[in-house]
Amino acid sequence: MKRMAKTVAILLALTLLLTACGGGDTPAVDTGGSEEPAGVEEEVVLRFSWWGGDERHEKTLEAIALFEERNPGVKIEAEYGGWSGFQEKYATQMAGNTAADIMQVNWNWLYIFSKDGNGYYDLNDLSDYVDLSNYDQAIMDQVTINNKVNALPLGIGAKVFYYNETTYAKAGVEIPKTFEDLFAAADVFKEQLGNEYYPIDVDAYGAFLMVLYYLEQTTGQPFMNENNEINYTEGQLVEALEFYNEMVERGVTPSMQQRAGAGDVPVDQTPSWIQGKYGGTYEWDSAINKFQAALEGEQTIVTGDYLKDLGSYDSALAKVSMTYAINKDTKHPEIAAQFLNFLVADPDSVALQGTARGIPANKAAIETLESMGMLSGLTYEGNVKATQFLGKGINPYFESGELQDLYRELIDQFGYGRINAQQTAERLINEVNSMTQELAQ
């Protein structure tokens, strides 16, 4: 998916050939075999496509059955499968105008298939049937292109501060509330536990995201603007890079050289994390359970607060995980919108599906699941904290494979002292801006 734009370009060029060969990439349809309801002259049929695992499939099919039971005369044809190969099928369908009426869509796909906002049905025009007020505006902004709401956000993933409660207790230090607390903890860790102990660990990509956390909290601006260019001056970038460098020099987080000693292993599998020598992590909420599982013995993780003493702006880095969109050419947009609203907000539907698509973004769904005791744990706690401190979101091209490689390369070189903060800032501006302009074409 990280290089989806190039994949789509190839698929668009091959669309006519694929269509001529029979369009065999269309997912299998589960018709359910139900008869046409009595009293209905012509049954309304809507196709609904999604990907996922068995749990998601089963729960979604149960929700569909409930909707059909409540709405005689409406048939939802389910088109579903695993992730492997799904995006290629979807790209082919979109290029050939054969996509389903209702679609589960990755967030950044919206900007590939709807660059001008016209690729999907504008949900503003269906607001009588689907309640858009159940979402935070910051989240809705991520699915709005040229003032057109292209999709419903299903949930968000966020970078969250998590801490090893056992390690902090061993050092006799309270969980940090501010960066001042975090820096102060570094001195105590060294005195009480040893020089190999650090209050928090970030790898190269985590270090880059920490730089962006600093920048958004101090400026109130996201990393990229609407023209797909970096929003910050060289001076601002240098200041943020030096802040990260100060974290390293004062022993708040290990240096790139120190981290390299563990080898090329996932962050949660570094020996220092497993042994509790790294006292915290700045990690995606959806991934934190594997960090807990990796810890030796009875060590426990707790969800920390967002550190807010850098500036006056909210700066939690969050992104929409996936969305539901309606085909712009559907023959039954109102019924499609009613079905979407049922999926994301109806209490019975929400209870059936649970968290099969993650922690929901819809406020009504959250209220339902909370009342049933179905929301708890580190991921949920982090998700709640993120929604209360949301920054401006990320650009749809931010996570492209080429850009992620660049972020890691530059931070790694900066961390090893091969380039200074000024050179890093210059390269970020020049190379990121060049790459995003190419991706946006």
C-alpha positions in Angstrom: 0.0 0.0 0.0 2.9 2.4 0.7 3.6 2.7 -3.0 -0.1 2.5 -4.0 0.0 5.5 -6.3 2.5 3.8 -8.7 0.5 0.6 -8.6 -2.7 2.5 -9.5 -1.0 4.2 -12.4 0.0 0.8 -13.9 -3.5 -0.6 -13.2 -5.2 2.3 -14.9 -3.1 1.8 -18.0 -4.1 -1.9 -18.0 -7.8 -1.5 -17.2 -9.2 -1.8 -20.8 -7.1 -4.9 -21.4 -8.3 -6.5 -18.1 -11.9 -5.6 -18.8 -11.6 -7.1 -22.3 -10.3 -10.3 -20.8 -13.3 -10.8 -18.6 -12.7 -8.8 -15.5 -11.8 -11.9 -13.5 -10.5 -9.8 -10.5 -13.9 -9.0 -9.2 -14.4 -10.5 -5.7 -16.8 -13.4 -5.2 -20.3 -12.3 -4.2 -22.2 -13.8 -1.3 -25.8 -13.4 -2.4 -27.3 -15.1 0.6 -30.0 -16.7 -1.5 -33.0 -14.8 0.1 -36.2 -14.4 -1.8 -37.7 -11.0 -2.8 -39.8 -9.6 0.1 -43.5 -9.8 -0.4 -45.1 -6.6 -1.5 -42.0 -5.2 -3.1 -42.1 -4.8 -6.9 -38.4 -4.6 -7.4 -35.8 -5.4 -4.8 -33.1 -2.8 -4.2 -29.6 -4.4 -4.4 -26.5 -2.7 -3.0 -23.0 -4.2 -3.3 -20.8 -3.8 -0.3 -17.0 -4.6 -0.5 -14.5 -4.9 2.3 -11.3 -6.8 3.3 -10.3 -8.3 6.6 -10.0 -11.5 8.6 -12.6 -14.1 9.5 -13.8 -12.2 12.6 -14.5 -9.1 10.6 -16.2 -11.1 7.9 -18.5 -12.9 10.3 -19.5 -9.8 12.3 -20.1 -7.7 9.2 -22.3 -10.4 7.7 -24.3 -10.5 10.9 -24.8 -6.8 10.8 -25.9 -7.0 7.1 -28.5 -9.7 8.0 -29.9 -7.5 10.7 -30.2 -4.5 8.3 -31.9 -6.7 5.7 -34.3 -8.0 8.4 -35.3 -4.4 9.3 -35.5 -3.2 5.7 -37.5 -5.7 3.6 -36.9 -5.1 0.0 -33.2 -4.2 0.4 -30.5 -6.7 -0.4 -26.9 -6.1 0.5 -24.5 -8.2 -1.6 -21.3 -8.9 0.3 -18.0 -8.8 -1.5 -15.2 -9.6 0.8 -11.8 -11.2 1.1 -8.4 -11.0 2.7 -6.0 -8.1 2.3 -3.7 -9.9 -0.2 -4.6 -8.7 -3.7 -7.5 -6.6 -2.5 -6.0 -3.2 -3.4 -5.2 -4.3 -6.9 -8.8 -5.6 -7.4 -10.1 -2.4 -6.0 -8.0 -0.2 -8.2 -9.1 -2.2 -11.3 -12.8 -1.8 -10.3 -12.4 1.9 -9.7 -10.7 2.4 -13.1 -13.3 0.3 -14.8 -16.3 1.9 -13.0 -17.3 -1.5 -11.6 -16.7 -0.8 -7.9 -19.3 -1.7 -5.3 -22.0 0.8 -4.1 -20.5 0.9 -0.6 -16.8 0.4 0.0 -14.4 0.0 2.8 -11.5 2.2 1.7 -8.1 2.9 3.1 -7.9 6.6 4.1 -5.1 7.6 1.7 -6.8 5.9 -1.2 -9.3 8.7 -1.2 -6.5 11.0 -2.4 -5.5 8.6 -5.2 -9.0 8.0 -6.6 -10.5 11.3 -5.7 -7.8 14.0 -6.1 -10.4 16.7 -6.7 -13.0 15.4 -4.3 -15.3 14.0 -7.1 -14.2 10.4 -7.0 -16.8 9.4 -4.3 -20.3 10.5 -3.4 -20.2 13.7 -1.4 -21.8 12.7 2.0 -22.7 16.3 2.6 -25.5 15.7 0.1 -26.7 12.7 2.1 -26.6 14.3 5.6 -30.3 13.7 6.1 -29.5 9.9 6.0 -26.1 9.7 7.7 -25.2 11.7 10.8 -21.9 13.5 10.2 -22.1 15.3 13.6 -21.0 12.1 15.4 -17.4 12.8 14.4 -14.7 15.2 15.6 -14.1 17.9 13.0 -10.3 17.2 13.0 -11.1 13.6 11.9 -13.7 14.7 9.3 -11.1 17.1 7.8 -9.0 14.1 6.8 -11.8 12.6 4.7 -12.8 16.0 3.1 -11.4 17.0 -0.2 -12.3 20.3 -1.8 -15.1 20.7 0.8 -16.6 17.4 -0.2 -16.9 14.6 2.5 -15.7 11.6 0.6 -16.1 9.0 3.3 -16.9 8.1 6.9 -13.9 7.6 9.1 -14.1 4.2 10.9 -11.4 4.9 13.5 -8.1 6.5 14.1 -4.6 5.3 15.0 -2.4 7.6 17.1 1.1 7.9 18.4 0.9 7.7 22.2 3.3 7.9 25.2 3.4 4.6 27.0 5.6 3.8 30.0 6.9 0.8 31.8 5.3 1.3 35.2 7.6 -1.3 36.8 10.8 0.4 35.7 9.6 3.8 36.8 8.6 2.4 40.2 12.0 0.8 40.5 13.7 4.1 39.9 11.3 5.8 42.3 10.0 8.2 39.6 6.4 9.1 38.8 5.1 8.7 35.3 6.0 12.0 33.4 3.4 14.6 32.9 5.6 17.0 31.0 8.9 17.0 29.1 10.5 18.7 32.1 9.5 15.6 34.1 10.9 13.3 31.3 14.2 15.1 31.3 14.4 15.0 35.1 13.7 11.3 35.1 16.8 10.7 33.0 19.1 11.8 35.8 17.3 9.7 38.4 17.4 6.6 36.1 21.1 6.9 35.7 21.7 7.4 39.5 19.3 4.7 40.7 19.3 2.1 37.9 22.5 2.6 35.8 23.7 4.3 32.6 22.0 1.7 30.4 18.5 2.9 31.6 16.5 5.5 29.7 13.1 7.1 30.4 11.9 6.6 26.8 13.1 4.9 23.6 12.5 6.1 20.0 13.9 4.6 16.8 14.8 6.7 13.8 11.2 7.0 12.6 10.0 7.6 16.2 12.6 10.3 16.5 11.3 12.0 13.4 7.8 11.8 14.7 9.0 13.3 18.0 10.4 16.2 16.0 7.0 16.7 14.4 5.3 16.5 17.8 7.6 19.4 18.9 6.9 21.4 15.8 3.1 21.0 15.8 2.8 21.8 19.5 5.0 25.0 19.1 3.6 26.2 15.8 0.1 24.8 15.5 0.8 23.7 12.0 0.9 20.2 10.5 4.0 18.9 8.7 2.7 19.5 5.2 0.3 22.1 3.9 -2.5 21.8 1.3 0.1 22.2 -1.5 1.9 19.1 -0.3 4.9 21.1 0.9 6.6 21.2 4.3 4.9 23.8 6.5 8.0 24.8 8.5 11.0 27.0 7.9 14.5 25.8 8.1 14.9 27.6 11.4 11.9 25.8 12.9 13.1 22.4 11.7 16.6 23.1 13.1 15.1 24.0 16.5 13.1 20.8 16.6 16.0 18.6 15.5 18.1 20.2 18.3 15.4 19.4 20.8 15.7 15.7 19.8 19.5 16.0 20.0 19.1 17.4 23.5 17.0 14.4 24.5 19.9 12.1 23.4 22.7 14.2 25.0 20.9 14.3 28.4 20.2 10.6 28.4 16.4 10.8 27.9 16.5 8.5 25.0 19.4 6.3 23.6 21.4 7.5 20.6 21.3 5.8 17.2 24.7 4.3 17.9 23.5 2.8 21.2 20.3 1.4 19.6 22.3 -0.1 16.8 23.9 -2.5 19.3 20.7 -4.5 19.4 20.8 -5.2 15.7 18.1 -4.8 13.1 15.2 -6.0 15.2 11.7 -4.5 15.8 11.5 -1.9 18.5 9.5 -4.2 20.9 12.1 -6.9 20.4 15.2 -5.0 21.5 16.7 -6.6 24.6 16.7 -3.3 26.5 12.9 -3.0 26.0 12.3 -6.6 27.0 14.4 -6.3 30.1 12.8 -3.0 31.2 15.9 -0.8 30.6 13.9 1.4 28.3 11.3 3.0 30.5 8.9 4.1 27.8 8.0 4.3 24.1 6.2 6.7 21.7 4.2 4.1 19.8 1.0 3.6 17.7 -1.9 2.7 20.1 -2.8 -0.3 17.9 0.7 -1.8 18.4 1.2 -1.4 22.1 -0.1 -4.8 23.1 2.9 -6.5 21.5 5.1 -4.3 23.5 3.4 -5.4 26.7 3.6 -9.1 25.6 7.4 -8.7 24.9 8.3 -7.7 28.5 9.9 -10.2 30.8 8.3 -11.3 34.0 5.6 -9.3 35.6 6.4 -5.9 34.1 3.4 -3.7 33.2 2.8 -0.8 30.8 0.6 2.2 31.6 -0.8 4.8 29.2 0.8 8.2 29.7 -0.5 11.7 29.2 0.5 13.8 26.2 3.4 16.0 27.2 2.2 19.6 26.8 4.9 22.0 28.0 6.4 22.8 24.6 3.7 25.1 23.3 0.1 25.9 23.4 -1.2 23.8 20.5 -2.7 20.2 20.5 -0.3 17.9 18.8 -1.3 14.3 19.0 -0.3 12.6 15.8 -3.3 10.7 14.6 -4.5 9.3 11.3 -7.8 7.8 10.0 -7.2 4.1 9.8 -9.9 3.2 7.2 -13.2 4.6 5.9 -16.5 3.7 4.3 -17.3 5.5 1.0 -20.2 5.5 -1.4 -19.8 5.0 -5.1 -20.5 8.3 -6.9 -22.5 6.4 -9.5 -24.7 4.3 -7.2 -28.3 4.2 -8.2 -29.5 4.3 -4.6 -27.4 6.8 -2.7 -30.0 7.5 0.1 -30.4 3.8 0.9 -26.6 3.4 0.8 -26.2 6.2 3.3 -28.8 4.7 5.6 -26.9 1.4 5.5 -23.7 3.2 6.3 -25.3 5.0 9.2 -26.7 1.7 10.5 -23.2 0.1 10.3 -21.4 2.8 12.3 -24.1 4.1 14.7 -27.0 1.8 15.3 -26.6 0.3 18.8 -27.4 -3.3 17.8 -25.2 -3.2 14.8 -22.3 -1.6 16.8 -22.7 -4.3 19.5 -22.6 -7.0 16.9 -19.4 -5.7 15.2 -17.6 -4.7 18.4 -14.0 -3.6 17.6 -13.6 -5.8 14.4 -12.5 -2.6 12.7 -10.7 -1.1 15.6 -11.8 1.5 18.2 -14.6 3.4 16.4 -14.4 7.1 15.6 -18.2 7.5 15.7 -19.2 9.0 19.1 -22.5 7.1 19.2 -20.7 3.8 18.6 -18.2 4.6 21.4 -21.0 5.4 23.8 -22.7 2.1 23.0 -19.5 0.0 23.4 -18.5 1.8 26.6 -22.0 1.2 28.1 -21.5 -2.5 27.3 -18.1 -2.7 28.8 -16.6 -3.6 25.5 -13.9 -0.9 25.4 -10.8 -1.2 27.7 -7.1 -1.7 27.7 -4.0 0.1 26.5 -5.1 0.7 22.9 -8.4 2.1 24.0 -6.9 4.3 26.7 -4.4 5.7 24.2 -7.1 6.3 21.6 -9.2 8.3 24.1 -6.2 10.5 25.1 -5.4 11.1 21.4 -8.9 12.2 20.5 -8.7 14.7 23.4 -5.5 16.2 22.0 -5.7 15.8 18.3 -3.3 17.8 16.1 -4.0 18.8 12.5 -3.5 15.3 11.1 -1.2 14.1 8.4 -0.9 14.6 4.7 -2.1 11.6 2.6 1.3 11.3 1.1 3.1 11.4 4.4 3.5 7.7 4.8 4.5 6.8 1.3 7.3 4.3 1.2 9.7 6.7 -0.5 9.2 9.4 2.2 9.4 7.0 5.1 12.8 5.8 3.8 13.9 9.4 3.5 12.8 10.3 7.1 14.7 7.3 8.5 17.8 8.0 6.4 18.1 11.7 7.4 17.4 11.1 11.1 19.9 8.2 11.1 22.6 10.4 9.5 21.8 13.2 11.9 21.9 10.9 14.9 25.3 9.6 13.8 26.6 13.1 13.4 27.2 12.7 9.6 25.1 15.8 8.9 24.1 18.6 11.2 20.7 20.0 12.0 20.9 22.7 9.3 21.8 20.2 6.6 19.1 17.8 7.8 16.5 20.6 7.6 17.6 21.7 4.1 17.4 18.2 2.8 14.0 17.6 4.4 12.5 20.6 2.7 14.1 20.1 -0.7 13.6 16.3 -1.0 10.2 16.0 0.7 8.7 18.8 -1.4 10.1 17.2 -4.6 8.8 13.8 -3.7 5.3 14.9 -2.7 4.9 16.9 -5.9 5.6 13.8 -7.9 3.3 11.7 -5.8 0.5 14.2 -6.1 0.5 14.2 -9.9 
